[in-house]
Amino acid sequence: MLGVDENCVVPALEGEDADLAVQDAAQARLNAHNAMDVASTDDDMAPVKLVVMDGQVMGPCHCAYDNCTVDLSNARLGVFCIEHELLCGHLCCMRNCDNPKAAGILM
């Protein structure tokens, strides 16, 4: 699968019903924009933190081993600190599972 970012030129949609898909996307954008135009008082408002993800699960940045709070050895692809990665990195990451990881599994 090819990744796309905001700096990439995206080709025009082609094919049967492409014009309908473009209209649907434009309507969805308009609906989303209008949904945000809700009048409210300060009492109705609460702080919101927006996080944009790239497909990775976001969670704690400390080791997943029981009662370990050491930083992860690899925060992008790992779940353990260096010590526990060496000890358990070859095993399934489900709690209380001692089975080896299946081939091709990153986490």
C-alpha positions in Angstrom: 0.0 0.0 0.0 1.4 3.4 -1.0 1.3 6.1 1.7 0.0 9.6 0.8 0.8 12.8 2.7 -0.5 16.4 2.3 2.4 17.3 0.0 1.6 14.6 -2.5 -0.3 15.3 -5.7 -3.3 13.1 -5.8 -4.6 12.2 -9.3 -8.2 13.0 -10.3 -10.8 10.3 -9.6 -11.7 8.5 -12.8 -14.2 5.9 -13.9 -17.8 5.2 -13.7 -19.7 7.4 -11.2 -16.5 9.4 -10.4 -18.5 12.6 -10.5 -21.0 11.3 -8.0 -18.2 10.3 -5.6 -16.7 13.8 -5.9 -20.1 15.3 -5.1 -20.6 13.0 -2.2 -17.2 14.0 -0.8 -18.0 17.7 -1.2 -21.3 17.2 0.6 -19.7 15.3 3.4 -17.1 18.1 3.9 -20.0 20.7 3.9 -22.0 18.6 6.4 -18.9 18.3 8.7 -18.2 22.0 8.5 -21.9 22.8 9.3 -21.9 20.4 12.2 -19.1 22.3 13.9 -21.1 25.6 13.7 -23.1 24.8 16.8 -23.9 27.8 19.0 -23.2 27.1 22.7 -22.4 28.9 25.9 -19.1 28.7 27.7 -20.8 26.3 30.2 -21.4 23.8 27.3 -17.8 23.8 26.2 -15.1 21.4 27.3 -11.5 21.2 26.3 -10.8 18.8 23.4 -7.5 17.3 22.5 -7.3 16.3 18.8 -4.8 13.6 17.9 -4.2 12.5 14.3 -2.9 9.0 14.0 -1.1 7.2 11.2 -2.5 3.8 12.0 -0.5 3.0 15.1 -2.2 2.4 18.3 -1.6 5.2 20.8 -1.1 4.3 24.4 1.3 4.5 27.3 5.0 5.1 26.5 6.2 2.8 29.2 6.9 -1.0 29.3 3.9 -3.3 29.1 5.5 -5.8 31.4 3.6 -6.1 34.8 4.6 -3.3 37.2 7.4 -1.9 34.9 7.4 1.8 34.3 10.6 2.0 32.3 10.5 3.8 28.9 9.9 1.7 25.8 12.9 0.5 23.9 11.1 1.3 20.6 8.1 3.6 21.1 7.0 3.2 17.4 6.9 -0.6 17.2 7.6 -2.0 20.6 5.7 -2.6 23.8 8.6 -3.5 26.2 11.6 -1.8 27.7 15.1 -3.1 26.7 15.3 -5.6 29.5 11.8 -7.0 28.9 12.2 -6.9 25.1 15.2 -9.3 25.5 13.3 -11.5 28.0 9.8 -11.5 26.3 10.1 -9.9 22.9 9.9 -13.2 21.1 6.6 -14.1 22.9 3.0 -13.2 22.2 2.1 -9.9 23.8 -1.2 -11.1 25.2 -1.2 -11.1 29.0 -0.3 -14.5 30.5 0.5 -16.0 27.1 3.8 -17.8 26.7 3.3 -18.8 23.1 5.9 -17.6 20.6 4.9 -14.8 18.2 3.5 -15.8 14.9 5.7 -15.2 11.9 5.5 -11.7 10.5 4.1 -10.1 13.6 5.8 -6.7 14.6 4.4 -6.2 18.0 
